[in-house]
């Protein structure tokens, strides 16, 4: 029981519980963000053939474009904790959301390969920050029971 109390105290360092409606809203928003990340990662794989035809991409450009976001995501995962410690978790999550939204819109309207590649890389930066920090941020504002449910649900979705 002492370990459970220490964990809860560590999560809510100010000693205050967040109201239940705030926790539910936050969990709902996390679900939306995770769904958005999934769409952001996998949807371009479906439409990349159309993009390749429209922009007259070579096969190598096609493959680089497909791997750009995942490569950026993997690299950013290594530095995301450092960024979150320097900026704070809340600002890091908000920054990642803005990066994802802005550069996803750019991906839809860019006129050439270089701009599309840069937009995909910067979207990968946003998704990498988001995926790395979101669960840590949620563990701070949710109760232990809600966080356990969230963790099990996230694990089930990942599998």
C-alpha positions in Angstrom: 0.0 0.0 0.0 2.9 2.4 0.7 4.2 1.9 -2.8 0.8 2.8 -4.3 0.7 6.0 -2.1 4.2 7.0 -3.2 3.3 6.5 -6.8 0.1 8.6 -6.5 2.1 11.3 -4.7 4.7 11.2 -7.4 2.0 11.6 -10.1 0.3 14.5 -8.4 3.2 16.3 -6.9 1.1 19.2 -5.8 -1.0 16.8 -3.7 -4.3 17.8 -5.4 -6.5 15.4 -7.3 -7.8 16.6 -10.7 -11.6 16.8 -10.9 -13.1 13.7 -12.5 -14.6 15.6 -15.5 -11.1 17.0 -16.3 -9.6 13.5 -16.2 -12.4 12.1 -18.5 -11.9 15.0 -20.9 -8.1 14.5 -20.9 -8.5 10.7 -21.5 -10.9 11.5 -24.4 -8.4 13.9 -25.9 -5.6 11.4 -25.6 -7.7 8.9 -27.5 -8.3 11.4 -30.2 -4.6 12.3 -30.4 -3.6 8.6 -30.6 -6.2 8.0 -33.3 -4.9 11.1 -35.2 -1.3 9.8 -34.9 -2.4 6.4 -36.3 -4.1 8.0 -39.2 -1.1 10.3 -39.8 1.3 7.4 -39.9 -0.7 4.9 -42.0 -3.0 6.9 -44.3 -0.2 8.2 -46.5 0.8 4.6 -47.2 -2.6 4.2 -48.8 -2.6 7.4 -51.0 1.2 7.6 -51.8 0.7 5.9 -55.2 -1.6 8.7 -56.2 0.8 11.3 -54.9 3.7 9.6 -56.8 1.8 9.7 -60.1 0.7 13.4 -59.6 4.2 14.6 -58.7 6.0 12.2 -61.2 8.2 10.7 -58.5 10.8 8.1 -59.2 10.7 4.8 -57.3 13.5 5.9 -55.0 11.7 9.2 -54.2 8.6 7.3 -53.5 10.4 5.1 -51.0 12.2 8.0 -49.3 8.8 9.8 -49.0 7.2 6.7 -47.4 10.0 6.4 -44.9 10.5 10.1 -44.1 8.0 10.4 -41.3 8.9 7.1 -39.6 12.6 8.0 -39.7 12.0 11.4 -38.1 9.6 9.8 -35.5 12.3 7.3 -34.5 15.0 9.9 -34.2 12.8 12.3 -32.2 11.8 9.6 -29.7 15.4 9.6 -28.5 15.4 13.3 -27.7 11.8 13.7 -26.7 12.4 13.3 -23.0 15.1 15.9 -23.0 12.9 18.3 -24.8 10.0 17.6 -22.4 12.3 18.2 -19.4 13.5 21.5 -20.9 10.1 22.9 -22.1 7.8 21.0 -19.8 5.5 18.2 -20.7 2.4 20.4 -21.4 4.2 22.7 -23.8 5.9 19.7 -25.5 2.5 18.0 -26.1 1.0 21.3 -27.4 3.9 21.9 -29.7 3.7 18.4 -31.1 0.0 18.8 -31.7 0.6 22.1 -33.6 3.4 20.6 -35.6 1.2 17.7 -36.6 -1.7 19.9 -37.6 0.3 22.5 -39.5 2.5 20.2 -41.5 -0.4 17.7 -42.2 -2.2 20.6 -43.9 1.1 21.5 -45.7 1.3 17.9 -46.9 -2.1 18.3 -48.6 -1.2 21.5 -50.5 2.5 21.4 -51.3 3.4 21.6 -55.0 6.6 19.6 -55.2 8.5 16.7 -53.8 11.0 18.6 -51.7 8.2 20.5 -49.9 6.3 17.3 -49.3 9.3 15.5 -48.0 10.1 18.4 -45.6 6.4 18.5 -44.4 6.5 14.7 -43.8 9.7 15.0 -41.8 8.3 17.8 -39.6 5.1 15.9 -39.1 7.2 13.0 -37.9 8.8 15.3 -35.4 5.4 16.2 -34.1 4.2 12.6 -33.9 7.5 11.5 -32.2 7.2 14.1 -29.5 3.5 13.4 -29.0 3.9 9.6 -28.8 6.8 9.8 -26.4 5.4 12.3 -23.9 1.6 11.9 -24.1 1.4 8.8 -21.7 3.8 10.5 -19.2 1.6 13.6 -19.2 -1.5 11.5 -18.8 -0.1 9.6 -15.9 0.3 12.9 -14.1 -3.2 14.1 -14.4 -5.2 10.8 -14.1 -6.0 8.7 -11.1 -4.1 5.4 -10.7 -7.2 3.4 -11.7 -7.9 5.5 -14.8 -4.2 5.3 -15.8 -4.2 1.5 -15.5 -7.3 1.3 -17.7 -5.6 3.7 -20.2 -2.4 1.7 -20.2 -4.2 -1.6 -20.8 -6.3 -0.1 -23.6 -3.2 1.5 -25.3 -1.3 -1.9 -25.1 -4.3 -3.7 -26.6 -4.5 -1.2 -29.5 -0.8 -1.5 -30.1 -0.9 -5.2 -30.3 
